[in-house]
Amino acid sequence: MSSPNAHTTTPRDRFADRSAVVTGGASGIGLATARRLLAEGAHVLIGDYNTEAAEAAVARLESEGFRGRVTWRRVDVAEEVDVEALMEAGQALTGRLDVVFNNAGIGGAIGPIVETDVAHWDATFAVLTRGVFLGVKHAARRMIGTGGGVIVNTASIAGVAGGVLPTPYSAAKAAVISFTRNAANELAEHRIRVNAVCPGVIFTPLMHNGREDAAEAVVRQIQPWPDRGEPEHVADAVAFLASDEAAFITGEALAVDGGYLANGLLRVHPLPGAKAKADYAGITYGLTGRPREVRRLD
Ligand SMILES: NC(=O)c1ccc[n+]([C@@H]2O[C@H](COP(=O)([O-])OP(=O)(O)OC[C@H]3O[C@@H](n4cnc5c(N)ncnc54)[C@H](O)[C@@H]3O)[C@@H](O)[C@H]2O)c1
């Protein structure tokens, strides 16, 4: 018998014959969410920057029984033409665009504020914030024409509390939360719900950077809930927000964080890259395959 509150999911059919676009769906939270939506009947189009990871993800999902309902397209979510084409292709899956999960992300600029290059600040916002704006803009254009839809954006607890992750990342995620609320307000009359998830520390390549043990040790000290955060925890929250069960929920930013925020604001840098905060400056592009540009500070 499993312990109380162990993570379980019961497959249902909440998304039967619905179309869904998932950005950043080649890995981590996006991949787990694509799988969850597929398991509940959706047709899923993944948009991702990393060709190798996306091809592997689709092959894996096909081998899990979803062949014929999952495809992918290479996009940079910071580029408007890419996002517009992605949403068009998402609508072409079934004739309607029902669900869009704007989730692609990178760690972005690192280092002290006084060492942060404008170009790195802008590149961080281009992916994390402009990417969400473009996703909402081009999803909504299509949803307005077909009677409505659901959008979920990935923010972060870093957008709620300080001290969690690098400053540009946190500011960009705070902007996602604000943008989500305003978009929900503006798009309600078109029957488009817009919500955000704020993941806590979720064990994905972006978070542990290949150092799972180090990350687990720090998380154990600061996160109240005893289990570590997995992409599936967030996927379930996204699926709920995207489903008709959340029909009266819009403009919400839902923390999925094992109580991390409930533990208060901490002057602790929890992730394995903590040292980089003081000793290095530059930018990292996560799983995209783009090389990091990091310099050591004297
Ligand atoms: N893992 C965590 O602890 C955590 C916590 C809070 C928020 N988040 C957010 O969750 C989201 C997913 O992160 P993850 O942890 O699953 O990371 P991940 O690195 O496993 O997956 C992110 C995916 O986004 C893709 N991507 C990055 N830049 C892109 C771009 N410009 N265009 C298209 N695709 C791009 C990557 O190729 C990758 O497949 C991100 O927005 C991240 O900021 C993660």
The ligand as an ORCA input file, in Angstrom:
! r2SCAN-3c Opt
* xyz 0 1
  N      12.694     22.576    -12.641
  C      12.377     23.472    -11.736
  O      12.736     23.357    -10.558
  C      11.537     24.665    -12.127
  C      11.046     25.475    -11.115
  C      10.266     26.564    -11.442
  C       9.973     26.848    -12.765
  N      10.480     26.048    -13.741
  C      10.137     26.383    -15.116
  O       9.538     25.266    -15.719
  C       9.719     25.338    -17.135
  C      10.236     24.007    -17.650
  O      11.514     23.785    -17.079
  P      12.109     22.340    -16.804
  O      12.596     22.344    -15.424
  O      11.167     21.302    -17.254
  O      13.421     22.440    -17.734
  P      14.028     21.501    -18.889
  O      15.348     22.094    -19.231
  O      13.950     20.081    -18.499
  O      13.004     21.751    -20.095
  C      12.887     23.005    -20.703
  C      12.655     22.825    -22.191
  O      12.471     24.125    -22.788
  C      13.164     24.142    -24.032
  N      13.498     25.519    -24.402
  C      14.345     26.362    -23.770
  N      14.407     27.535    -24.416
  C      13.570     27.446    -25.475
  C      13.184     28.331    -26.509
  N      13.700     29.569    -26.597
  N      12.278     27.927    -27.413
  C      11.753     26.670    -27.347
  N      12.092     25.776    -26.400
  C      12.985     26.155    -25.466
  C      14.398     23.288    -23.767
  O      15.005     22.843    -24.981
  C      13.827     22.170    -22.914
  O      13.374     21.082    -23.692
  C      10.651     26.527    -17.384
  O       9.893     27.665    -17.744
  C      11.297     26.737    -16.026
  O      11.747     28.051    -15.853
  C      11.252     24.956    -13.464
*
